[in-house]
Every structure is written in structure tokens, then in C-alpha cells.
Amino acid sequence: MILIGENIHIISRVVSEAVRNRDAAAIQALATAQAQAGADYLDLNLGPARRDPEAVGSWLVNTNTQAIISVITDLGCPPDVDARVESIMETVAYASGLGISNEDIFVDPIILPVSADQKQVREALEFVRILADLLPGVRSVVGLSNISNGTPAHLRGILNRTYMVMLEKYGLYSAIADVLDPELVELNRGGIKDIRELIHGVMEGAQVDTSGLPEKARDYVKTARVLMGDALYSHAWLES
Amino acid sequence: MQYKAPLETYTGRVKEVTIGSGRKAVRVGGQNILPLHYFEGAAANRCVVALEVDDNGAAGWAGHVAGPYKDVVHDPLKWAKRCMEMGADLVCLHLEGTDPQGANKPAAEAAALVKEVTGGLDVPLVVYGCGDDKKDIEVLTAVAEACKGENLLIGPAVKENYEAIARAVAENGHCIIAQTPIDINLEKELNVKLLKQLPPERIVIDPLSSALGYGMEYSFTIMERSRQVGVVYGDMAMQMPIIADLGRECWKTNQARADAEQGMLWESITAISLLLAGADILVLRHPDNCRLLKEAIEGKL
């Protein structure tokens, strides 16, 4: 899976100060750190742009770039897989009318925090699973770290990493992610095989016996169970 | 061919919690069914009804709900006995007078009062602190120590103070009320933390009960989901009985304060709803509603 570094983001205090002070060195340092950590691309998130789909769409065609289309509509984030499908089919048809081909489209299924709406975690996962059949040729991208938004900071990493492995199994093409997390990068490169297999096992409904497992492996199993919706989330999910 | 009803069976079971000691013990929970689905399986115990008493002379109670107790509101023991005579399965004593924003009564005085009330009663006692998380540590610890072995149901233990209160409850042989603000994820988190200090048979969940028209549907949903997660999905951290402390919420609404009949309806409708959602202990204020809810629980309505 292609990893896009998320750390140059206007919400970050360092970044917003650097932008305000036109401090190029600070932004460059963040870019270099992410590149060295293993980012394939960098995301430069410098705040919202104007909303004018037709103008932006035409500009995209003229300048030969690609577009990210999310499932969000004026009504907000669709509540389930079917509503996501309905939304994306409509928007992609619109893009197609503007001359943008499927190969130039990245679909964003919208990842919502597990601490806010646990049911949505599984819905987004299912959507990624069927996307290739639905719209052949499109690629996908997610804002991975949103899965752990609202979770205590020291527990965010394992949620991000586990969900990445799960999304990848279902064919996710790319993720905007915390590439400064070395374990995340390693898992994405196919490393830590036993952990990847445990997570896949939970996804396939295997009754994983955790009693003999080391603590780290057990934590991944618990996390996968929460993300699959098999266990109710709480901030103390690793403690029970 | 004879018709056979398609019955569901579930893997989870609510833990049975015993409140009170000796002959006055009352058991709640123990069911492996959804609320009131007696046709689906075994309910070791039916839901129970508590009536509320306070240590503050019913300050703030509308006249029409304080009426049945008006001659005893300044004597919590007599008030509690009145509740018992009027059919309450338990008495719920709110230590409103310990509130630092109010009368700010000292912990020792509250503990002595609880000891007197529990000693004079033939039904078990539920004790709620004033809700100030710092003062509650002091007051509820003193209560737990003064009433060692009485097996009271004591709370609220919240995110900010659960460790100290759970310690006092564990050391002195009581049960605890785990209270969270209408949020199922926070509810589970507090349960997980408390389970490190107490067995599940000593924990009762209070997900907060809102009154009809003031967010009751949120309380309903949380109670309903708690029960589903515990009984249907077998989540061990969600298998404790639920207490719905709803009387005070209902009687403080403008509608209930304005009119006696409206108040009776407000309390009874909220109580019936939360009973259906999964509450095991209903805390009410009016004795007529206590009778009504007991009839509903016995299936006589």
C-alpha cells in the first residue's frame, strides 16, 4: 500500500505557525523526516479550498492531474455501505461527465473515529472490499489516523496500524498516515508476519486463542476484534 | 401440527448482585434474557423498586410529591420506614445535605445518619453521595466504614473518583454504583477499571436516567444497548444490573412541579420506559407510582 505522510497538516501547531511565519525550514524538516521514515508521498494539508466542483473538475482535466472523490454528500457521511455506494456512483458519474476517467480517480470511503461511531468502522471496511468490483480502475485513499481520533494519544498507534492491515487486506490502494510510526511502516512493508496473520484471522472469524500469546500480539487481536465490531469499544479495550 | 414459538437463547447472563445482608437481602440481575422477556429464559430475579429519601428535609421537592411524607421529611429514618410501609423493595438515601454548594454537612454526620437508617430498616439501603466527586470520596468512604458488613449499594463512583470509592466499598463489604454520563463507551471503560478492584457481582451500572422530554430516549438507548451487549453478545464487562435513578429527574421538570397529575404521569411513564429498556432497580419518589410499577413488573397491568 502507498503511504502518504500526514504530518504537514494545518491543524498541527508547528505547521500553522510555520505557515504564518513563512518558515520554510520547519516545513522542510517535517518533509525530510517523513521521507526518511518511508513515506511514498507527502500530504500538504494547508486548509480548505473553495467549493466549485465544475471549475475544479475542468481544471483537473486540463492540467492532467488526478482527483480524490469522497463519499461525503451535503447530508454528511453516509451511514452504511449501501449509502456510500449510492453516493460514490453518483459522484463518479458526474466526474465521468466532465471527462475524468476512473483511472484518474481516488475514492475516499471516509474513516470515522472508532470512539465516536464504532459501527462505521466496519461499514468503511466493507466499502473498500467491494470498491474494485463497483468501479473498476479507481484507486482508493483514506485518512487513516482518523480511526483513532478521540482515543488517548498513547493508544492511537495500535488502532492506526491494525486498521491499516485490515484495509490493506481488502485492497486499499493508499493511505494518508503517520509515517513517523516505524511499526506502521514495517507492517506496511509486509513485516511482522505473525501480527498480520493474527489480524487476518480475526477478520475471517477465527476464534483466536490469546492465552498463550505475548502481550503485544494479544493487544493486536483485541484491537482487531474491536475494529471488526466483535467487541464494544472503550478507551480501556486493551485492559479487558 | 402444534405451533412452536421461535425463541431466542443468549450466551450472556447478567450477574446477580445481592444488596443488604441477612434476612433483608434483595437480589437483582441474574437473567439471561432481554428485559421482561420472561418467555425466553430464566430470570433469577424480577426488577425491584426503591423509594427516595434525602437528608435535607425534601428541600426542593414539590408539595404534591413530598405530601405522603410531609410529617417525616426531617427524620430520614422515619421517612425511610414510611417508604418501606408503602411497599418499596429498597430505600434510596440521597446525601444531598453533604453538597459543598449547599448545607455542606460533614462526612462523619452523614455516616452516622446512614448507620442509623440502615440499622432501623427491614429493607436494604442504596446510598448516593451529593455528586461532588471530591466530597463524595470523603463521605462515601466514611459511610462504607461506619456500615461495614451491611452490604449497602453505594455511589456514584465516577471516572474522577472510582479508585478511592471502590477501595472503601471492597474493604467494607458493600456494592458500588458505577456512573457514567449516558455514553456506552465510557460506561464500559469504567466497568473495566472497576473490575480490577471488585468482582462483577458487586457492581451496578448507572448510565444516568433522563426524564421524559429531557433526553429519556438517550438513557433508553444506552440501557437497551448495554443489555444487548452483555446478554446477546456476551461482553463480560457489560453484565451488571442497571439502576435507574429517575424520580428526582422527573420531579424537577417544570411539568411535574406545575401539576400533581402531570408529575405522576411524568414519573410513571419514564419508569415504565426505562424498565422496558433494561433497568433492574427503579428509584422513584411517589409511593403510588411504586405500587404501579410493582404491578407492571409482576405483569398485572
Interface residues (C-beta under 8 A of the other chain):
Chain A: S115 Q118 A231 L232 Y233 S234 H235 A236 E239 S240
Chain B: I184 N185 L186 E187 K188 E189 V192 K193 L195 K196 V229 Y233 D235 M236 A237 M238
